């Protein structure tokens, strides 16, 4: 065999083992992923069964763990009810205090108003404030009317192309500029649209808007000043009669009432969710019951489903059985594939190490041929895979049967072929046996001379009475040794 043929044989085995190892690993990983997925699905089914059980809360005294968890949820819901009742009672008490303070504040407001009505300075200020406030309202209304009318008319002026052109040209204004021909044209256009009169109206509309805005600003400033002075006198009177302190208490109590109503609403929602099966407490207990259910045999689970009126958990129990069977099937697949995967991995490691050694030892050089058959190498590889021999066993054999063929000697090639054929027919890797023990010493010597003349390097020695034959051949640097026993 050529070195390239040996290399290809080893390489093909390595590739096939690697492919098989990856295939087995893929199948094992797929089975493991399916098991994880099915176990997650199984846990979800148990949680659904636990939810059905909790919603109906039947008597399950025969399963103490589940019964304790059901009682735990009932106790937690009872605690929520108690907290809700306490919040409602507190809110009612705070509301009563708020109503009492409101009534007290109303009485104090009357006393404050009486005190202010007896103060001439406040009466004068209040009358002035009322007058200015009315004037401000009138100006606001007038401003709205003027602004609306001015905007409508200004829109008409701006939409007139000729008027708009002259405005852009600054016609009739001190900074108007233009050559005499353009001035004549502008004058002619201005006469056509009566520009002087329209320009006066245009400016008047803008002036009206500015004037009313100015008056409105002035009036609002007066009103704000009077309002601040008036509020100061009212606050002083409220402080004198004790209204300010009551108002502060009302503000604090109003904030407490708002927070209480928010807390009551949240607790109501939490209680509703836990009763209907969507709350945090309900889900927590459901998860714990599902863990207990996961440890129960199917007959105990069936007993639990019989305690509920819903048919949903009966269907879920069927899904539990089907899912468990699927998990068992994938686990059996892994149990079958894993030993083979380990074996193939070991074989791959051995042949990979042998392939590297084959390369590192230069046995793969193209000049080498090996006096050994493919079937013999296959047999040796099987022994190496099974661990009967180490990976270097094949390399040692290849070293012993390698040779470099002579391209110029056909007889040498013929001998090599004959030697290889003889070796294969004998069933050994490097041993041959003679077919007859009765040949004479002269025959053997003659054969030796004849063979030596053909191969150019074959020598033999024999002993007529020794019963053994040893030969050595050399073909371009290779070496092949046989020993026959008669």
C-alpha positions in Angstrom: 0.0 0.0 0.0 1.1 3.5 -0.7 1.6 6.0 2.2 -1.2 8.1 0.8 -3.5 5.1 0.9 -2.6 4.4 4.6 -3.1 8.1 5.4 -6.5 8.1 3.7 -7.6 5.0 5.5 -6.7 6.5 8.9 -8.2 9.8 8.0 -11.5 8.3 6.8 -11.8 6.4 10.1 -11.0 9.6 12.0 -13.6 11.6 10.1 -16.3 8.9 10.4 -15.7 8.6 14.2 -15.9 12.4 14.5 -19.1 12.5 12.5 -20.6 9.7 14.6 -19.5 11.3 17.8 -21.1 14.6 16.8 -24.3 12.9 15.7 -24.6 11.1 19.0 -23.8 14.2 20.9 -26.5 16.1 19.0 -29.1 13.4 19.7 -28.2 13.4 23.4 -28.3 17.2 23.6 -31.7 17.2 21.8 -33.0 14.6 24.3 -31.8 16.6 27.2 -33.3 19.8 25.9 -36.6 18.1 25.4 -36.5 16.7 28.9 -35.9 20.2 30.3 -38.7 21.5 28.2 -41.1 18.7 29.2 -40.2 19.1 32.9 -41.0 22.8 32.7 -44.3 22.0 31.0 -45.0 19.3 33.7 -44.4 21.9 36.4 -46.9 24.2 34.7 -49.5 21.5 34.6 -49.0 20.8 38.3 -49.5 24.5 39.0 -52.7 24.5 37.0 -53.9 21.5 39.0 -52.9 23.2 42.3 -54.9 26.3 41.2 -58.0 24.3 40.6 -57.6 22.6 44.0 -57.0 25.9 45.8 -60.0 27.6 44.2 -62.3 24.9 45.4 -60.3 24.2 48.6 -61.8 20.7 49.3 -61.0 18.7 52.4 -57.7 16.8 51.8 -56.9 15.6 55.3 -55.3 12.5 53.8 -52.5 14.7 52.3 -51.3 16.8 55.3 -48.9 19.0 53.4 -51.4 20.2 50.9 -54.1 20.6 53.6 -51.6 22.8 55.6 -50.9 25.0 52.5 -54.7 25.4 51.8 -55.1 26.5 55.4 -52.1 28.8 55.0 -53.8 30.6 52.1 -57.1 30.9 54.0 -55.2 32.4 56.9 -53.4 34.9 54.7 -56.7 35.9 53.0 -58.2 36.4 56.5 -55.3 38.7 57.4 -55.9 40.7 54.3 -59.6 41.1 55.3 -58.6 42.2 58.8 -56.2 44.8 57.4 -58.9 46.0 55.1 -61.3 46.3 57.9 -58.8 48.3 60.0 -58.1 50.7 57.1 -61.8 51.3 56.6 -62.4 51.9 60.3 -59.5 54.4 60.4 -60.8 56.1 57.2 -64.2 56.5 58.8 -62.7 58.0 61.9 -60.6 60.4 59.9 -63.6 61.4 57.9 -65.6 62.1 61.0 -62.7 64.3 62.3 -62.5 66.0 58.9 -66.3 66.8 59.0 -66.0 68.2 62.5 -63.1 70.4 61.6 -64.9 71.6 58.5 -67.9 72.6 60.6 -65.5 74.4 63.0 -63.8 76.1 60.1 -67.1 77.4 58.8 -67.9 79.0 62.2 -64.5 80.6 62.3 -64.9 81.9 58.8 -68.1 83.7 59.9 -66.2 85.2 62.8 -63.4 86.3 60.5 -65.8 87.9 58.0 -67.5 89.7 60.9 -64.2 91.0 62.1 -63.2 92.2 58.7 -66.6 93.8 58.0 -66.0 95.9 61.2 -62.6 97.2 59.9 -63.1 100.4 57.8 -59.7 99.9 56.1 -60.6 96.5 54.9 -64.1 97.6 53.8 -62.5 100.4 51.7 -59.9 98.1 50.3 -62.4 95.4 49.5 -64.7 97.9 47.7 -61.7 99.2 45.7 -60.7 95.6 44.9 -64.2 94.8 43.7 -64.3 97.9 41.5 -61.0 97.2 39.9 -61.9 93.5 39.4 -65.1 94.5 37.6 -63.1 97.0 35.4 -60.6 94.2 34.7 -63.4 91.9 33.6 -64.8 94.7 31.3 -61.3 95.3 29.8 -60.8 91.6 29.2 -64.1 91.4 27.4 -63.3 94.6 25.4 -59.9 93.2 24.6 -61.3 90.0 23.2 -63.7 91.9 20.9 -61.0 94.3 19.7 -58.5 91.6 19.1 -61.0 89.5 17.2 -62.1 92.5 15.0 -58.6 93.7 14.4 -57.3 90.3 13.4 -60.1 89.8 10.9 -59.6 93.2 9.2 -55.8 92.9 9.2 -56.2 89.5 7.5 -58.1 91.2 4.7 -55.4 93.9 4.3 -52.7 91.3 4.2 -54.5 89.2 1.7 -54.7 92.2 -0.8 -51.7 91.7 -3.1 -51.4 95.3 -4.1 -51.6 96.7 -0.5 -49.3 94.0 0.7 -46.8 94.9 -2.1 -46.8 98.6 -1.1 -46.4 97.7 2.6 -43.4 95.6 1.7 -42.0 98.5 -0.4 -42.5 100.8 2.7 -44.6 103.1 0.5 -45.6 106.3 2.3 -43.1 105.8 5.1 -40.0 108.0 5.7 -37.5 105.3 4.6 -39.3 104.6 1.3 -36.7 104.4 -1.5 -36.9 103.8 -5.3 -36.0 105.1 -8.8 -38.4 107.6 -10.5 -40.0 105.0 -12.7 -40.8 102.7 -9.7 -42.0 105.7 -7.7 -44.4 106.6 -10.5 -45.6 103.0 -10.7 -46.0 102.8 -6.9 -48.0 106.1 -6.9 -50.3 104.9 -9.7 -50.9 101.6 -7.8 -51.6 103.5 -4.5 -54.2 105.7 -6.2 -56.0 102.6 -7.5 -56.5 101.1 -4.0 -56.8 104.3 -2.0 -53.7 103.4 -0.2 -53.4 106.5 2.1 -56.9 105.8 3.7 -56.3 102.1 4.0 -52.9 102.6 5.4 -54.3 104.9 8.1 -56.9 102.2 9.0 -54.2 99.5 9.0 -52.0 101.4 11.4 -55.0 102.3 13.6 -55.9 98.6 13.9 -52.4 97.8 15.1 -52.5 100.7 17.5 -55.8 99.6 19.0 -54.4 96.1 19.7 -51.4 97.6 21.4 -53.4 100.0 23.4 -55.9 97.5 24.7 -53.1 95.1 25.6 -51.4 97.9 27.5 -54.6 98.8 29.4 -55.2 95.2 30.2 -51.7 94.7 31.6 -52.0 97.9 33.7 -55.4 96.8 35.1 -54.1 93.3 35.9 -51.1 94.7 37.8 -53.4 97.0 39.9 -55.7 94.0 40.6 -52.8 91.8 41.7 -51.5 94.5 44.1 -54.9 95.0 45.6 -55.5 91.2 45.8 -52.2 90.7 47.7 -53.0 93.5 50.2 -56.5 92.2 50.6 -55.3 88.6 51.2 -52.8 89.8 53.8 -55.6 91.5 55.8 -57.8 88.3 55.4 -55.0 86.1 56.6 -54.4 88.3 59.6 -58.1 88.2 60.6 -58.1 84.4 60.1 -55.0 84.1 62.4 -56.7 86.2 65.0 -59.8 84.0 65.2 -57.8 80.7 65.0 -59.0 79.8 61.5 -55.4 79.4 60.1 -54.6 76.6 62.5 -57.8 74.8 61.7 -57.2 75.1 58.0 -53.7 73.5 58.5 -55.3 70.6 60.3 -57.8 70.2 57.6 -55.1 70.1 54.9 -53.1 67.5 56.8 -56.2 65.4 57.4 -57.3 65.7 53.8 -53.9 64.2 52.8 -54.3 61.4 55.3 -57.8 60.6 53.9 -56.4 60.5 50.3 -53.6 58.1 51.2 -56.1 56.0 53.2 -58.5 55.7 50.2 -55.5 54.7 47.9 -54.4 52.0 50.4 -57.9 50.7 50.7 -58.2 50.5 46.9 -54.9 48.6 46.6 -55.8 46.2 49.4 -59.2 45.6 47.8 -57.5 44.7 44.5 -55.0 42.4 46.2 -57.7 40.6 48.1 -59.8 40.2 44.9 -56.8 38.8 43.0 -56.0 36.3 45.7 -59.6 35.1 45.9 -59.9 34.7 42.1 -56.4 33.0 41.8 -54.3 35.8 40.4 -52.7 37.3 43.5 -49.1 37.0 44.8 -50.1 35.0 47.9 -52.2 32.6 45.8 -49.4 32.0 43.3 -46.9 31.4 46.1 -49.1 28.7 47.7 -49.9 27.3 44.3 -46.2 26.8 43.5 -45.7 25.0 46.9 -48.7 22.7 46.3 -47.4 22.0 42.8 -44.1 20.9 44.3 -45.9 18.5 46.6 -48.0 17.2 43.7 -44.8 16.5 41.8 -43.8 14.0 44.4 -47.1 12.2 44.6 -47.8 9.0 42.6 -50.5 9.0 39.9 -53.0 7.2 42.1 -52.8 9.9 44.8 -53.1 12.6 42.2 -56.2 10.9 40.8 -57.6 10.9 44.4 -57.1 14.7 44.5 -58.8 15.3 41.2 -61.8 13.3 42.4 -62.2 15.8 45.4 -62.9 18.7 43.0 -66.0 19.4 40.9 -64.1 20.8 38.0 -63.2 18.5 35.1 -60.2 20.6 34.2 -57.9 18.8 36.6 -59.0 15.5 35.2 -57.7 16.6 31.8 -54.6 17.9 33.3 -53.9 14.5 35.0 -54.0 12.9 31.6 -51.5 15.4 30.3 -49.3 14.6 33.4 -49.2 10.9 32.4 -48.5 11.7 28.8 -45.7 14.1 29.7 -44.1 11.7 32.1 -44.1 9.0 29.5 -42.4 11.4 27.0 -39.7 12.2 29.6 -39.1 8.6 30.3 -38.8 7.9 26.5 -36.1 10.6 26.1 -34.3 9.4 29.2 -34.2 5.9 27.8 -32.8 7.4 24.6 -30.0 9.0 26.5 -29.3 5.8 28.5 -28.9 4.0 25.2 -26.9 6.7 23.3 -24.5 7.8 26.1 -22.4 4.6 26.4 -22.0 4.5 22.6 -21.0 8.2 22.6 -18.3 7.5 25.3 -17.0 4.6 23.3 -16.9 6.5 20.0 -15.2 9.4 21.7 -12.6 7.1 23.1 -12.0 5.5 19.7 -11.8 9.0 18.1 -9.2 10.1 20.7 -7.1 7.0 20.0 -7.2 7.3 16.2 -6.6 11.0 16.4 -3.5 10.5 18.5 -2.4 7.7 16.1 -2.9 10.0 13.1 -0.8 12.7 14.7 1.9 10.2 15.5 1.8 8.9 11.9 2.4 12.4 10.6 5.1 13.3 13.2 7.0 10.0 12.5 7.2 10.9 8.7 5.6 7.6 7.9 3.2 9.5 5.6 5.9 10.6 3.2 4.9 9.8 -0.4 8.1 7.9 -1.1 7.1 5.1 1.2 5.2 2.0 0.3 4.1 -0.6 2.9 4.1 -4.3 2.4 0.8 -4.8 4.1 -2.9 -5.2 3.0 -5.9 -2.9 3.8 -7.7 -5.7 5.6 -4.7 -6.3 7.9 -4.7 -2.5 8.8 -8.5 -2.7 9.4 -8.0 -5.6 11.7 -5.2 -3.8 13.6 -7.5 -0.7 13.9 -10.3 -2.8 15.4 -7.8 -4.1 18.0 -6.7 -0.6 18.8 -10.2 0.7 19.2 -11.1 -2.2 21.5 -8.0 -1.4 23.6 -6.2 -4.6 22.9 -3.2 -2.6 21.5 -2.0 0.9 21.9 -2.0 3.4 19.1 1.7 3.0 18.4 1.2 -0.7 17.6 0.2 0.1 14.0 3.1 2.5 13.6 5.6 -0.1 14.7 4.2 -2.5 12.2 4.3 0.1 9.4 7.9 0.8 10.2 8.8 -2.8 9.9 7.1 -3.2 6.5 7.9 0.0 4.8 10.1 0.2 1.7 11.0 2.6 -1.1 10.3 1.0 -4.5 12.9 1.4 -7.3 11.3 2.9 -10.3 14.1 1.7 -12.7 13.8 -2.1 -11.8 10.8 -3.9 -13.0 12.1 -7.1 -11.4 12.3 -5.4 -8.0 8.7 -4.3 -8.3 7.8 -7.9 -9.3 9.5 -9.2 -6.2 7.9 -6.7 -4.0 4.5 -7.7 -5.4 5.3 -11.4 -5.0 6.5 -10.8 -1.4 3.4 -8.9 -0.5 1.2 -11.6 -2.0 3.1 -14.3 -0.2 2.7 -12.4 3.1 -1.0 -11.9 2.6 -1.6 -15.5 1.7 0.1 -16.7 4.9 -2.2 -14.7 7.2 0.6 -12.9 9.1 1.9 -9.3 9.0 5.5 -10.1 8.5 5.9 -14.0 8.6 5.8 -16.6 5.7 6.1 -20.4 5.8 7.6 -22.7 3.1 5.4 -25.2 1.3 7.9 -28.0 1.5 10.7 -29.1 3.8 12.2 -31.6 1.4 14.0 -29.2 -0.9 17.7 -29.9 -1.2 20.4 -27.5 -0.2 21.5 -27.1 -3.8 18.0 -26.2 -4.8 17.8 -23.5 -2.2 21.2 -22.2 -3.2 20.3 -22.1 -6.8 17.0 -20.4 -6.0 19.0 -17.9 -3.9 21.4 -17.1 -6.7 18.5 -16.7 -9.2 16.6 -14.4 -6.9 19.7 -12.4 -6.2 20.3 -11.8 -9.8 16.8 -10.6 -10.3 16.4 -8.3 -7.3 19.9 -7.0 -7.1 20.1 -7.3 -3.4 18.8 -10.6 -2.0 21.1 -12.8 0.0 20.3 -16.1 1.8 22.0 -18.6 4.0 20.9 -22.1 4.8 21.8 -25.1 6.9 21.0 -28.5 5.3 20.3 -30.2 8.6 19.2 -27.2 10.7 15.6 -27.1 9.7 15.4 -23.3 9.4 15.5 -20.8 6.6 16.4 -17.1 7.1 16.3 -14.6 4.3 16.8 -10.9 4.0 15.9 -8.6 1.0 16.7 -5.0 0.4 14.8 -2.9 -2.1 15.9 0.7 -2.2 16.3 1.0 1.6 13.3 -1.0 2.7 13.7 -4.1 4.9 11.6 -7.2 5.0 12.6 -10.2 7.2 10.9 -13.7 7.4 11.7 -16.8 9.4 10.3 -20.2 8.3 10.3 -23.3 10.5 10.4 -26.8 8.9 
